[in-house]
Amino acid sequence: MTKPQMMVGVSAAIRTIEEDIQYASRSDAKVLITGESGVGKEVVARLIHQRSNRGSGPLVTINCAGFPDSLLETEMFGHMKGSFTDAYRDKRGWLEMAHGGTIFMDEVGEMSLRMQALMLRFLETGEIQRVGSERQGAALNVRVITATHRRLLERIADKTFREDLYYRLNVIHVEVPPLRERREDIPVLLGYFFKETAVAHRSPEPELTAEALARLVDYPWPGNVRELKNVVERLVLRQHNDRIGPDELPVEIWKERRPASSTEPHHQPDPPAERLFQRLLTQGESFWAAVYEPFMTRDLTRNDLREIVRLGLEHTRGNYKMLVACFNMPPEDYKRFMSVLRKHQCHLPFQRFRVLRSDLVNGGKGAATGS
């Protein structure tokens, strides 16, 4: 039996999310859940499903960032025997398996434009066509809940996400804020995960000293609730006594300090794309090692790669050959680099970066002339 999901916290943000969940569970409308990685978007999706009139039906979950296009299409829509190598039998797709229930598509912003078009067709008709089939299947009764940590409106402006699909998905919108913006939830989450983890590992539940708790509350939690849960599990497994002080905390936490003055802004961790871009520029790391390898192992998403390229083109004013040098690759890697970008739909038109720079320069000249 699946363990019931719950939102843990006491903040106003959690109360708002609970209200949104109740509102969304009263209908079959499509839901778009947004927020940074690790904030609990899947928990929100499961709660909406469980509390809806579809709660007794299937809930099928899929991470769109975890599959290449060809595999994602066959997994979503199914395939017919013999439609491709290794297709030894007919296979139902996830949409068919979710009939009468809900499909939760996480990281929907990572889908290619081709997959977006296929999903749009399904949303309009409710019908699917298995890969290798010559006819449409019967209409399905599936509720669609999606989630993303990307800003889809920016993707629409970049022509990497379809505007018509966005408005199809964004009927009900649930925003889950990062943990650093609801610090009053941190002690509650710590207590919940300490109890849960101690039971799971048959260990005594430890107690935090006041200083250790203060350090944990002050930490910006770039990985959000997922990171907090992992830290708790590490502390439970490594504990040597019943009390955990600041010295027992992971090194990244006790080294991190918030500004002393409450009037100073809280530390805002840079997005991974910006951090990697700065490493390429300032630390001499090669694109192939710092970006391409983690991208191929799916530690970076397609949109992370696209953002790194965008930042680079802003830096080089749209010059891809200069970008190769900035990313610490030899000139002969230019063709390989461009091939990788095109293959993964990360090649951005250079013209708009040159226009942007030209506008800025002309604007600056105009201002100087006016003075």
C-alpha positions, 0 to 999 in steps of 0.5 A: 500500500502506498504511503499517504503523502502530506505537505509538512510545514507551518508557513503561510506558503504551505497553507496556500499550497494546501488550499490550491490542492483542495481547489485542484482536487475538486475538478479534472482540470489540468494542473501546472506545478512550478518551483525549483528542483527538490521543493516537493512538486511530486508530493503536490501532484500525488495529493491532488490525485489522492484527494480527487475523484480519481484517487482510486485510479492509477497514478502514472509518473514520468520524468520527461528529462530522463528519456531521449525523444525516441524512447519518450514517445514510445513510452508515452504512446506505446508501440506496435510489434515490429515497429522498430528493433527490439519491439518484439510485442505490442506495448501499452504506453503510460497514457493508456496505463493512466486511463481512468486516473492521472498522469504526472509529467515532471520536468515537462519543460525538457520535452523537445518541440516534436514531443510537445506537438504530440502532447498537444494533439493528445490534449486536444483529442484525447486520442493516441497513436502507438508508434508503428500503428496506422490508426488512432486508438480510442479516446482516453480518460486521463487527467494531466498534471505537469511540473517544471522548475523552468520559467516556461514563459522565457522558453516561449520567448526563446521558441523552445516551448510552444505557447499553445501547449503552455496555455493548455497545461496551465489551467490551474497553477500551483507555485511551490516556493523554495525552502529559503523563502519559508524558513519557519518550515525548516524546524518542522521538516527536520522533526518530521524527517528525523522521526521518519528516518530513525524508524526506517533505520531502526536508530534512536531519534537524535536531538539537535542542539540549539546552535545546530538547529540555528545553523540548519535554519540559516543554511540557504538549502539550494537543494530544497526539501530533497537536500534537507531530507538527505542531510537528515538521513546522513546525520541519523546514520552517522550519529555517535550520541543522542545529541547533534551539535554544529560540529556534526553537521555536513561541512557545506552547512557549517561553512555557510553563514547568512549576513549578520544584519537582518536588513541584508538580503539572504544568500541566493544560490546561483542556478547551476548553469550560471555556476558552470558558466563562471567556472568555464570563464574563470577556472579554465575548465573544458566544456567537455568535462564540466558540461558535456559529461554531466549532461550526457549522464543526465546530471544536467538538463537540456535547458541547463545546457541551453542556458549555458550556451545563451550566457556564452553567446551574450558574452561573445556577442553571438560569435560561436567560434569565440565561444569555443575558445571561451569554453576552453576547447581547441579550435578544431572542436568547433564542428563537434561542438556545433553538432552536439548543440544541434543534436540536442536542440541547444543551438541558438540563433546568433543574430539576436545576441548581436542585435541586443549588443548593438541596441545597448551600444546605440542606446549608450551613444544616444545617452552620451549625445544627450548629455 
